[in-house]
Amino acid sequence: IDVDYEVATDSNFTTIIRTGNIVAPPQLGYSAHLELRGLSPQTVYFYRWRLGGEISPVGRTKTAPLASASVQSFRFAVASCQQYEQGFFTAYDHMSKEDLDLIVHLGDYIYESSWGDVLVRRHEGPEIVTLNDYRARYTTYKSDADLQSAHASAPWAITWDDHEVDNNYASDIAEDDQTPDQLLARRAAAYQAFYEFTPIRLPVGRQGPDMPIYRRLRIGNLLEMSVLDTRQYRSDQACGDGRKRSCSAHMDSSRTLLGDAQKKWLFDSLASTDAVWNVLAQQIMMASLTSKDEQGETLWPMDIWDGYPFERDELLNHIHDRKTPNPIVLTGDIHSNWVADLKLNFEDARSKIVGTEFVGTSITSGGDGSDMTTYGETLLANNPHVKHYNGQRGYMVATVNDKNWQNDFRIVDKVTVRGAPIRTQASFVVEAGEAGAKRM
């Protein structure tokens, strides 16, 4: 299918600066990915598509500043985890009105299976496995008007977590009884559908079961963001996954979350950056989040960085030793809001703080949620480096300048009914040159 496009400097398209045609081929599910060169940096543009007599709604985007540019401020949202059945995408309606420079999505854009006790709408079919299955699931999600509005409001930087393929998969290891070859075939289908339905550039797409998605975004001299992949290259979860006592596999220092190539790429970046703020946009909680069992033994959540403690220690020590300026970690996955100090030793209250982690809640996953839960109370009590917890739905908004980083937790009280208002549940600030977040 041939699709025409128009790009303008105004939403009424009185000043059109580019027109053209692009093919949406059947082998890519009739999706089209347009890459335009030669646009002005740090500039708002509007775009629309034409097919036959139909004209799409108008989209808004904004180009990044030059890498050497002096950027005064940057404002972006962080989202994750949008189980279609468990709520309405009300948060995206509000996000689309926030006047953002960027939207960062940290994964679980779709869910491969149906789960939960309160389902307000249904997606089609059983657990998805084939390319057509994944395409159908994305089609359902992308039919949502609020999600469409968010995509049309700002550029996106998107990565995946696990549910774009299979819950808690690790490299070629499935959650259930699929063989590695079966999981790789499923992964190839899932990765292709992800490419077809999300704003990802070539040559990332169309690479079978292997698709390098980690990349770096530069926002002038203000911010450098490393977008990570903590699923495709990881070792299997230790000790049978879940919250477990440590075991020999957990204590194996050769296990990895990032894989050798991604880790080298990340460590090189963190050692050489000259940006004011240096961001890791990734999926799973980096700060320790252990608990105790009835016998007082430590339980480690094996799917997150706690399950890979040696690589976490290596990363945080590298940030400290190379004096990476103002590290911030942005996280999704866990369906709740958290703020945590990142320390060289989480078990030592006097250990040096080397960075700050902001964990954003889900758009819908988990249903309405509540401000505080027994789960939250328990983990706050057991982890003094954690400063904040909230169990409601929403997203984060970061407002960044060269002096401070402000993180607002934006929440809706309900997702099981439409139209809930948005509010700021809490705000924290990190001052440049001083690790650790303070409540505003």
C-alpha positions as CSV (number, residue, x, y, z in Angstrom):
1,I,0.0,0.0,0.0
2,D,1.3,3.5,-0.9
3,V,0.8,6.1,1.8
4,D,1.3,9.8,1.4
5,Y,2.6,12.0,4.1
6,E,2.8,15.7,4.9
7,V,4.9,17.6,7.4
8,A,4.2,21.2,8.5
9,T,5.3,23.7,11.0
10,D,1.8,24.4,12.1
11,S,-1.2,22.2,13.0
12,N,-3.3,23.8,10.2
13,F,-0.8,22.8,7.6
14,T,-0.6,26.3,6.1
15,T,3.2,25.9,5.9
16,I,4.0,22.4,4.6
17,I,7.7,21.7,4.5
18,R,7.8,18.1,3.3
19,T,5.6,15.8,1.3
20,G,6.2,12.3,0.0
21,N,5.1,8.7,-0.3
22,I,6.1,5.6,1.6
23,V,5.2,1.9,1.0
24,A,3.5,-0.1,3.8
25,P,4.4,-3.6,2.7
26,P,2.4,-6.8,3.5
27,Q,5.4,-8.5,4.9
28,L,5.5,-5.9,7.7
29,G,1.8,-6.1,8.3
30,Y,1.2,-3.0,6.2
31,S,3.1,-0.8,8.6
32,A,5.1,2.2,7.6
33,H,8.1,3.7,9.3
34,L,9.1,7.1,7.9
35,E,12.6,8.5,8.7
36,L,13.1,12.1,7.7
37,R,16.5,13.8,7.5
38,G,17.4,17.5,7.4
39,L,14.8,18.8,9.8
40,S,15.7,21.7,12.1
41,P,16.8,20.7,15.6
42,Q,14.7,21.4,18.7
43,T,11.7,22.3,16.6
44,V,8.0,21.3,16.8
45,Y,6.5,19.7,13.6
46,F,3.1,18.4,12.7
47,Y,2.4,15.5,10.4
48,R,-0.5,13.6,8.8
49,W,-1.0,10.7,6.5
50,R,-3.2,10.3,3.4
51,L,-4.5,7.1,1.9
52,G,-7.0,7.4,-0.9
53,G,-9.5,9.9,0.2
54,E,-8.8,9.4,3.9
55,I,-6.7,11.8,6.0
56,S,-5.3,10.8,9.4
57,P,-5.6,12.9,12.6
58,V,-2.7,15.3,13.0
59,G,0.3,14.2,15.0
60,R,2.8,16.5,16.8
61,T,6.5,15.7,17.2
62,K,9.6,17.6,18.3
63,T,13.1,17.1,17.1
64,A,16.0,16.7,19.5
65,P,18.5,19.5,20.0
66,L,22.0,19.2,18.6
67,A,24.3,17.2,20.9
68,S,26.4,20.2,21.5
69,A,23.5,22.6,22.2
70,S,22.9,24.3,25.5
71,V,19.5,23.1,26.6
72,Q,17.8,25.1,29.3
73,S,15.0,22.6,30.2
74,F,13.5,19.4,29.1
75,R,10.1,17.9,30.2
76,F,9.1,14.3,29.5
77,A,6.7,11.6,30.8
78,V,7.6,8.0,31.7
79,A,5.0,5.2,31.3
80,S,4.8,1.4,31.4
81,C,2.6,-1.6,31.9
82,Q,-0.8,-1.2,30.2
83,Q,-2.8,-4.3,30.5
84,Y,-5.8,-3.6,28.3
85,E,-8.3,-5.7,30.2
86,Q,-7.6,-4.3,33.7
87,G,-8.5,-0.7,33.0
88,F,-9.1,2.2,30.7
89,F,-6.1,4.2,29.4
90,T,-7.3,7.4,31.1
91,A,-3.8,8.3,32.1
92,Y,-2.8,8.6,28.4
93,D,-5.6,11.1,27.8
94,H,-4.1,13.3,30.5
95,M,-0.6,12.7,29.3
96,S,-1.5,13.9,25.8
97,K,-2.3,17.3,27.3
98,E,0.9,17.7,29.3
99,D,2.9,19.6,26.6
100,L,5.8,17.2,26.7
101,D,9.1,17.1,24.8
102,L,9.2,13.3,24.9
103,I,7.3,10.2,26.1
104,V,9.5,7.3,27.4
105,H,7.8,3.9,27.5
106,L,9.6,1.2,29.6
107,G,7.8,-1.9,28.4
108,D,4.8,-4.1,28.8
109,Y,3.1,-2.2,26.0
110,I,0.9,-5.2,25.4
111,Y,0.2,-8.4,27.5
112,E,0.5,-11.8,25.9
113,S,-2.1,-13.4,28.2
114,S,-5.2,-12.6,30.2
115,W,-5.0,-12.3,34.0
116,G,-6.6,-10.5,36.9
117,D,-9.9,-10.7,38.8
118,V,-11.5,-7.4,37.6
119,L,-11.6,-7.1,33.8
120,V,-13.3,-4.0,32.4
121,R,-12.9,-5.1,28.7
122,R,-11.5,-8.1,26.9
123,H,-8.9,-8.6,24.3
124,E,-9.3,-11.4,21.8
125,G,-8.1,-15.0,22.1
126,P,-5.9,-17.1,24.4
127,E,-2.2,-16.6,25.1
128,I,-0.5,-15.3,21.9
129,V,2.3,-17.2,20.1
130,T,2.3,-16.5,16.4
131,L,3.0,-13.4,14.4
132,N,-0.7,-13.0,13.5
133,D,-1.5,-13.5,17.2
134,Y,0.8,-10.6,18.2
135,R,-0.5,-8.4,15.4
136,A,-4.0,-8.9,16.5
137,R,-3.2,-8.0,20.1
138,Y,-1.4,-4.8,19.1
139,T,-4.3,-3.9,16.9
140,T,-6.6,-4.1,19.9
141,Y,-4.4,-2.0,22.0
142,K,-3.7,0.6,19.3
143,S,-7.5,1.0,18.7
144,D,-7.7,2.8,22.0
145,A,-8.4,6.5,21.5
146,D,-6.5,7.6,24.6
147,L,-3.4,5.7,23.5
148,Q,-3.7,7.1,20.0
149,S,-3.8,10.6,21.5
150,A,-0.7,10.1,23.5
151,H,1.2,8.9,20.4
152,A,0.0,11.9,18.4
153,S,1.1,14.4,21.2
154,A,4.8,13.9,21.3
155,P,7.7,11.8,20.1
156,W,8.2,8.4,21.9
157,A,11.3,6.5,23.1
158,I,10.2,3.0,23.6
159,T,11.7,-0.3,24.8
160,W,10.2,-3.6,25.8
161,D,10.0,-5.6,29.0
162,D,8.8,-9.3,29.1
163,H,5.0,-9.3,28.3
164,E,5.7,-8.2,24.7
165,V,6.9,-11.8,24.4
166,D,6.2,-14.1,27.4
167,N,6.0,-13.4,31.1
168,N,9.5,-13.4,32.8
169,Y,11.2,-14.9,29.8
170,A,15.0,-14.9,29.9
171,S,16.9,-14.9,26.6
172,D,15.7,-18.2,25.0
173,I,14.1,-19.6,28.2
174,A,10.3,-19.5,28.4
175,E,8.2,-19.2,31.5
176,D,6.4,-22.4,30.7
177,D,7.3,-25.6,28.8
178,Q,8.4,-24.2,25.5
179,T,11.8,-25.4,24.2
180,P,14.5,-22.8,23.4
181,D,13.8,-23.2,19.7
182,Q,10.1,-22.7,20.3
183,L,10.7,-19.6,22.4
184,L,13.1,-18.2,19.8
185,A,10.4,-18.6,17.1
186,R,7.9,-17.0,19.3
187,R,10.4,-14.2,20.1
188,A,11.0,-13.6,16.4
189,A,7.2,-13.1,15.9
190,A,6.9,-10.9,18.9
191,Y,9.9,-8.7,18.0
192,Q,8.6,-8.2,14.5
193,A,5.1,-7.2,15.7
194,F,6.8,-4.8,18.2
195,Y,8.6,-3.2,15.3
196,E,5.6,-3.0,13.1
197,F,3.4,-1.3,15.7
198,T,5.8,1.0,17.6
199,P,8.0,4.0,16.6
200,I,11.3,2.1,16.2
201,R,13.9,2.8,13.6
202,L,15.5,0.5,11.1
203,P,17.9,-1.3,11.2
204,V,16.5,-2.4,14.6
205,G,13.6,-4.1,13.0
206,R,13.3,-7.3,10.9
207,Q,16.1,-9.3,12.5
208,G,14.4,-12.5,13.5
209,P,14.7,-13.5,17.2
210,D,17.6,-11.2,17.7
211,M,16.8,-7.5,17.7
212,P,19.3,-5.0,19.3
213,I,17.0,-2.4,20.8
214,Y,19.4,-0.7,23.3
215,R,20.4,2.8,22.2
216,R,21.4,6.2,23.4
217,L,19.5,9.5,23.2
218,R,21.2,12.8,23.6
219,I,19.4,16.0,24.6
220,G,22.0,18.6,24.0
221,N,24.4,19.1,26.9
222,L,21.6,18.6,29.5
223,L,20.8,14.9,29.3
224,E,22.0,11.6,27.9
225,M,19.7,8.6,28.1
226,S,20.7,5.0,27.7
227,V,17.7,2.9,26.8
228,L,18.3,-0.6,28.0
229,D,17.1,-4.2,27.3
230,T,17.0,-6.4,30.4
231,R,15.2,-9.4,28.8
232,Q,16.9,-10.5,25.5
233,Y,20.4,-11.2,26.9
234,R,19.8,-12.2,30.5
235,S,20.7,-15.4,32.3
236,D,17.8,-17.4,33.7
237,Q,16.3,-16.2,36.9
238,A,18.0,-18.0,39.9
239,C,16.4,-20.3,42.4
240,G,13.2,-20.9,40.4
241,D,12.3,-17.2,40.2
242,G,9.9,-15.4,42.6
243,R,10.9,-14.2,46.1
244,K,13.4,-16.8,47.3
245,R,16.2,-17.4,49.7
246,S,19.6,-17.1,48.0
247,C,20.9,-20.3,46.4
248,S,24.1,-21.3,44.6
249,A,22.8,-20.0,41.2
250,H,22.0,-16.6,42.8
251,M,25.6,-16.4,44.0
252,D,27.1,-17.2,40.6
253,S,29.0,-14.0,39.6
254,S,29.0,-14.9,35.9
255,R,25.2,-14.4,35.6
256,T,24.1,-11.3,33.6
257,L,21.1,-9.1,33.0
258,L,22.7,-7.0,30.2
259,G,24.9,-9.5,28.2
260,D,28.5,-8.7,27.4
261,A,28.0,-6.4,24.4
262,Q,25.3,-4.3,26.0
263,K,27.2,-4.0,29.2
264,K,30.4,-2.9,27.4
265,W,28.4,-0.3,25.4
266,L,26.8,1.0,28.6
267,F,29.9,1.1,30.7
268,D,31.8,3.0,27.9
269,S,29.0,5.5,27.7
270,L,28.9,6.1,31.5
271,A,32.7,6.6,31.5
272,S,32.8,9.1,28.7
273,T,29.7,11.2,29.1
274,D,29.8,15.0,29.6
275,A,26.0,15.5,30.0
276,V,24.7,17.2,33.1
277,W,22.3,14.3,33.8
278,N,22.9,10.6,32.8
279,V,19.8,8.4,32.7
280,L,19.3,4.7,32.5
281,A,15.8,4.0,31.1
282,Q,15.2,0.4,31.9
283,Q,12.6,-2.1,33.1
284,I,13.2,-3.6,36.5
285,M,13.9,-2.2,39.9
286,M,17.6,-1.6,40.5
287,A,17.5,-0.7,44.2
288,S,17.4,-3.6,46.6
289,L,13.9,-4.6,47.6
290,T,14.3,-7.6,49.8
291,S,12.0,-8.9,52.5
292,K,12.1,-11.5,55.3
293,D,10.4,-14.9,55.6
294,E,8.9,-16.2,58.8
295,Q,12.3,-17.5,60.0
296,G,13.9,-14.1,59.4
297,E,15.8,-15.2,56.3
298,T,16.2,-12.7,53.5
299,L,14.0,-13.2,50.4
300,W,15.4,-11.9,47.1
301,P,13.1,-11.0,44.2
302,M,14.9,-13.0,41.5
303,D,13.4,-11.3,38.4
304,I,14.8,-7.8,39.2
305,W,18.4,-6.5,39.8
306,D,18.3,-8.2,43.3
307,G,18.5,-11.5,41.4
308,Y,21.7,-10.4,39.7
309,P,23.6,-8.7,42.5
310,F,27.1,-9.0,41.2
311,E,26.3,-7.2,37.9
312,R,24.4,-4.5,39.8
313,D,27.4,-4.0,42.1
314,E,29.7,-3.8,39.1
315,L,27.5,-1.2,37.5
316,L,27.1,1.0,40.6
317,N,30.8,0.8,41.4
318,H,31.6,1.7,37.8
319,I,29.3,4.8,38.0
320,H,31.0,5.8,41.3
321,D,34.6,5.1,40.1
322,R,34.2,6.9,36.8
323,K,32.4,9.8,38.4
324,T,29.4,9.7,36.0
325,P,27.6,13.0,36.5
326,N,24.2,12.9,38.2
327,P,23.0,9.3,37.4
328,I,19.2,8.8,37.4
329,V,17.6,5.4,36.9
330,L,14.0,5.3,35.5
331,T,12.1,2.0,36.0
332,G,8.7,0.4,35.2
333,D,7.6,-3.2,35.6
334,I,6.4,-3.3,39.2
335,H,3.0,-1.5,38.9
336,S,3.7,1.0,41.7
337,N,5.6,4.2,42.4
338,W,8.9,4.2,44.3
339,V,11.8,6.5,45.0
340,A,15.1,5.0,46.2
341,D,18.7,5.9,46.8
342,L,21.2,3.8,44.8
343,K,24.0,2.7,47.1
344,L,27.3,0.9,46.8
345,N,26.1,-1.4,49.6
346,F,22.4,-1.6,50.3
347,E,22.9,-3.4,53.6
348,D,25.0,-0.6,55.0
349,A,23.1,2.5,56.1
350,R,26.3,4.5,55.9
351,S,27.2,3.4,52.4
352,K,27.7,6.0,49.8
353,I,24.7,7.1,47.7
354,V,25.7,7.1,44.0
355,G,22.4,7.8,42.3
356,T,18.6,8.0,42.4
357,E,16.0,5.6,41.1
358,F,12.5,6.7,40.2
359,V,10.1,3.8,39.6
360,G,6.9,4.6,37.8
361,T,3.6,2.8,38.2
362,S,1.5,1.2,35.6
363,I,-1.0,2.8,33.2
364,T,-3.6,0.1,34.1
365,S,-1.9,-3.2,35.1
366,G,-3.2,-4.3,38.5
367,G,-6.4,-2.4,38.4
368,D,-7.3,0.7,40.5
369,G,-4.7,0.1,43.2
370,S,-4.4,2.0,46.5
371,D,-2.1,4.6,48.0
372,M,-0.5,2.2,50.6
373,T,-0.6,-1.6,50.8
374,T,0.7,-4.2,53.2
375,Y,3.2,-5.1,50.5
376,G,4.4,-1.5,50.4
377,E,4.6,-1.1,54.2
378,T,6.6,-4.3,54.5
379,L,9.1,-3.4,51.8
380,L,9.5,0.2,53.1
381,A,10.3,-1.1,56.6
382,N,12.9,-3.6,55.3
383,N,14.6,-1.2,52.9
384,P,15.6,2.1,54.5
385,H,17.1,3.4,51.2
386,V,13.6,3.4,49.7
387,K,12.0,6.8,50.3
388,H,8.5,6.5,48.8
389,Y,5.8,4.0,47.8
390,N,2.4,4.5,46.1
391,G,0.3,1.7,44.6
392,Q,-2.1,3.7,42.3
393,R,-2.1,4.0,38.5
394,G,-0.6,6.8,36.3
395,Y,2.8,7.9,35.0
396,M,5.8,10.1,36.0
397,V,6.7,13.5,34.6
398,A,10.3,14.7,34.8
399,T,11.2,18.4,34.5
400,V,14.9,18.8,34.1
401,N,17.3,21.7,34.0
402,D,21.0,22.1,34.8
403,K,20.3,22.8,38.5
404,N,17.7,20.1,39.4
405,W,15.6,17.2,38.4
406,Q,12.0,17.3,39.5
407,N,9.9,14.0,39.4
408,D,6.2,14.3,39.7
409,F,4.1,11.1,40.3
410,R,0.9,11.8,38.3
411,I,-2.0,9.4,39.3
412,V,-5.6,8.6,38.6
413,D,-7.7,7.2,41.4
414,K,-9.5,4.7,39.2
415,V,-8.9,3.0,35.9
416,T,-11.9,0.6,36.1
417,V,-14.2,3.6,35.2
418,R,-13.6,6.1,32.5
419,G,-12.7,9.8,33.0
420,A,-11.0,9.9,36.3
421,P,-9.1,13.2,37.0
422,I,-5.3,13.4,37.2
423,R,-3.4,14.7,40.2
424,T,0.1,14.8,41.5
425,Q,0.5,12.3,44.3
426,A,4.0,13.3,45.3
427,S,7.0,15.2,43.9
428,F,10.7,14.7,44.6
429,V,13.8,16.7,43.5
430,V,17.4,15.8,42.9
431,E,19.9,18.6,42.9
432,A,22.7,18.5,40.4
433,G,25.9,17.4,42.2
434,E,24.1,15.9,45.2
435,A,23.0,12.3,45.0
436,G,19.7,11.4,46.5
437,A,16.1,12.6,46.2
438,K,14.3,15.0,48.5
439,R,10.5,15.2,48.9
440,M,9.1,18.6,47.8
